[in-house]
Amino acid sequence: MGNNLANAGVYLIQTFFGLYILVVIMRFLMQSARVDFYNPISQAIVTITDPAIKPLRRFIPGFHGVDLSILVLAFVLQVIALVLIIVLQGYSLPNPLLLIAWSLLGMFALVLDIYFFALIIMVISSWIAPTSNHPALMLVYQLTSPLCTPARRLIPPMGGIDISIILVFVGITLVDSFLVVEPIRKLLDCPKGLILGL
């Protein structure tokens, strides 16, 4: 019974912390990509994250147009979620530096996941509704633009078919599975599934 309660607690932490961290990182990526903040979905993300970000802005200044308070919030939430999950599972807490490294790696992996699934949405919508102006699709196109624009310079659209997205998919997969995230996860001995984003 106790084990079931612990597992339920882990599930709830991963779900609710995971969703909020996802929204916070989305806001950072939206700011980086300079998406249209008048988009209703952008407005919803700002409304959801503002109560937590505004107090941090008093102590954490921006840097070259980057709102560092957003990243700090995502990092703090990731660390809290990780500590709670480890405690609920009955393990002893690792070295604080290891906790920090695991959390940063999880955040980076979550960024890659966001881009990966945004690209899938973009590809499917280009088949189903190529001329749609739905706010969600507009947000996805603007969000992925920093990745897709350089790829389109390398491989321009041919006959109305944009195969440059394949190049972006390959790049994300290489970074995630072979070059950065997975090798570092193994190096840091991070249990798979423990950290949000991994």
C-alpha positions as CSV (number, residue, x, y, z in Angstrom):
1,M,0.0,0.0,0.0
2,G,2.8,2.4,0.9
3,N,4.6,1.6,-2.3
4,N,1.4,2.4,-4.3
5,L,1.0,5.7,-2.5
6,A,4.7,6.6,-3.3
7,N,4.2,5.7,-7.0
8,A,1.0,7.7,-7.1
9,G,2.9,10.7,-5.6
10,V,5.7,10.3,-8.1
11,Y,3.1,10.2,-10.9
12,L,1.4,13.4,-9.7
13,I,4.7,15.2,-9.3
14,Q,5.9,14.2,-12.8
15,T,2.5,15.2,-14.3
16,F,1.9,18.6,-12.7
17,F,5.6,19.7,-12.3
18,G,6.2,18.4,-15.8
19,L,3.3,20.3,-17.4
20,Y,4.3,23.6,-15.6
21,I,8.0,23.2,-16.5
22,L,7.0,22.5,-20.1
23,V,4.9,25.7,-20.2
24,V,7.7,27.7,-18.6
25,I,10.3,26.5,-21.1
26,M,7.8,27.1,-23.9
27,R,7.7,30.7,-22.8
28,F,11.5,31.0,-22.9
29,L,11.5,29.5,-26.4
30,M,8.7,31.8,-27.5
31,Q,10.7,34.8,-26.3
32,S,13.9,33.5,-28.0
33,A,12.0,32.9,-31.3
34,R,10.2,36.3,-30.9
35,V,6.8,34.8,-31.6
36,D,3.6,36.9,-31.8
37,F,2.7,37.5,-28.1
38,Y,-0.8,38.6,-29.3
39,N,-1.5,35.0,-30.2
40,P,-4.1,33.8,-27.7
41,I,-2.1,30.7,-26.9
42,S,1.0,32.9,-26.2
43,Q,-1.2,35.1,-24.0
44,A,-2.4,32.0,-22.1
45,I,1.2,30.8,-21.5
46,V,2.2,34.3,-20.3
47,T,-0.8,34.4,-17.9
48,I,0.0,31.0,-16.5
49,T,3.7,31.7,-15.9
50,D,3.6,35.4,-14.9
51,P,2.8,34.9,-11.2
52,A,5.9,32.8,-10.7
53,I,8.2,34.8,-13.0
54,K,7.4,38.4,-11.9
55,P,8.8,38.0,-8.4
56,L,12.0,36.5,-9.7
57,R,12.6,39.4,-12.1
58,R,13.2,41.7,-9.1
59,F,16.4,39.7,-8.3
60,I,17.4,38.2,-11.6
61,P,18.2,40.8,-14.4
62,G,17.8,40.0,-18.1
63,F,20.9,39.4,-20.2
64,H,21.1,40.7,-23.8
65,G,17.3,40.5,-24.2
66,V,17.1,37.1,-22.6
67,D,14.8,36.8,-19.5
68,L,17.0,34.7,-17.3
69,S,14.2,34.5,-14.6
70,I,12.3,32.1,-16.9
71,L,15.3,29.7,-17.0
72,V,15.9,30.0,-13.3
73,L,12.2,29.2,-12.6
74,A,12.3,26.1,-14.8
75,F,15.6,25.0,-13.2
76,V,14.3,25.5,-9.6
77,L,11.1,23.6,-10.4
78,Q,13.1,20.8,-12.0
79,V,15.3,20.5,-8.9
80,I,12.3,20.5,-6.5
81,A,10.5,17.8,-8.6
82,L,13.6,15.7,-8.7
83,V,14.2,15.9,-4.9
84,L,10.6,15.1,-4.2
85,I,10.6,12.1,-6.6
86,I,13.9,10.7,-5.1
87,V,12.5,11.1,-1.5
88,L,9.2,9.5,-2.4
89,Q,11.0,6.5,-4.0
90,G,13.0,6.1,-0.7
91,Y,16.5,6.8,-2.2
92,S,19.1,9.0,-0.6
93,L,19.7,12.3,-2.2
94,P,22.8,12.4,-4.5
95,N,25.5,15.0,-4.4
96,P,24.0,18.5,-4.9
97,L,26.2,19.1,-8.0
98,L,24.8,15.9,-9.5
99,L,21.3,17.1,-8.8
100,I,22.1,20.4,-10.6
101,A,23.7,18.5,-13.6
102,W,20.7,16.1,-13.8
103,S,18.3,19.0,-13.8
104,L,20.1,21.0,-16.4
105,L,20.3,18.0,-18.6
106,G,16.6,17.3,-18.2
107,M,15.8,20.9,-19.2
108,F,17.9,20.6,-22.3
109,A,16.3,17.3,-23.2
110,L,12.8,18.9,-22.7
111,V,13.7,21.7,-25.1
112,L,14.7,19.1,-27.7
113,D,11.4,17.2,-27.1
114,I,9.4,20.5,-27.6
115,Y,11.1,21.1,-30.9
116,F,10.7,17.5,-32.0
117,F,6.9,17.3,-31.4
118,A,6.4,20.9,-32.7
119,L,8.0,19.7,-36.0
120,I,5.8,16.7,-36.1
121,I,2.7,18.9,-35.7
122,M,4.1,21.2,-38.4
123,V,4.5,18.3,-40.8
124,I,1.1,16.8,-40.2
125,S,-0.6,20.2,-40.4
126,S,1.1,20.9,-43.8
127,W,-0.6,17.8,-45.2
128,I,-4.0,18.3,-43.5
129,A,-4.4,22.1,-43.3
130,P,-1.6,23.8,-45.3
131,T,-3.4,27.2,-45.4
132,S,-4.7,27.2,-41.8
133,N,-4.3,30.3,-39.7
134,H,-5.1,28.6,-36.4
135,P,-3.3,30.2,-33.5
136,A,-1.7,26.9,-32.4
137,L,-0.3,26.3,-35.9
138,M,1.0,29.8,-36.2
139,L,2.7,29.4,-32.8
140,V,4.3,26.2,-33.9
141,Y,5.6,27.7,-37.2
142,Q,7.0,30.7,-35.4
143,L,8.5,28.6,-32.6
144,T,10.3,26.2,-35.0
145,S,11.5,29.0,-37.3
146,P,14.9,29.5,-35.7
147,L,15.7,25.8,-36.5
148,C,14.0,25.5,-39.8
149,T,15.2,28.7,-41.5
150,P,18.9,27.7,-41.5
151,A,18.0,24.2,-42.7
152,R,15.9,25.8,-45.6
153,R,19.0,27.7,-46.7
154,L,20.9,24.4,-47.0
155,I,18.0,22.5,-48.6
156,P,15.5,24.9,-50.3
157,P,11.9,23.6,-50.9
158,M,11.7,21.6,-54.1
159,G,8.5,21.4,-56.0
160,G,6.5,22.7,-53.0
161,I,7.9,20.0,-50.8
162,D,10.0,21.1,-47.8
163,I,12.4,18.3,-47.0
164,S,14.7,20.6,-45.0
165,I,12.6,19.5,-41.9
166,I,14.1,16.0,-42.3
167,L,17.5,17.6,-41.7
168,V,16.2,19.3,-38.5
169,F,14.7,16.0,-37.3
170,V,18.1,14.2,-37.9
171,G,19.9,17.0,-36.1
172,I,17.6,16.8,-33.0
173,T,17.9,13.0,-32.9
174,L,21.7,13.1,-33.2
175,V,22.0,15.6,-30.3
176,D,19.4,13.8,-28.2
177,S,20.3,10.1,-28.7
178,F,23.9,10.0,-29.8
179,L,26.0,13.2,-29.2
180,V,24.8,15.0,-26.1
181,V,21.8,14.0,-24.0
182,E,22.1,10.2,-23.9
183,P,25.9,10.1,-23.5
184,I,25.8,12.7,-20.7
185,R,22.9,10.9,-19.0
186,K,25.0,7.7,-19.0
187,L,28.1,9.6,-17.8
188,L,26.2,11.1,-14.9
189,D,24.6,7.8,-14.1
190,C,21.2,9.4,-14.3
191,P,18.3,6.8,-14.0
192,K,16.2,6.9,-17.1
193,G,12.7,8.2,-16.4
194,L,13.7,9.8,-13.1
195,I,14.1,13.3,-14.5
196,L,11.5,15.3,-16.3
197,G,12.6,15.5,-20.0
198,L,14.7,12.4,-19.9
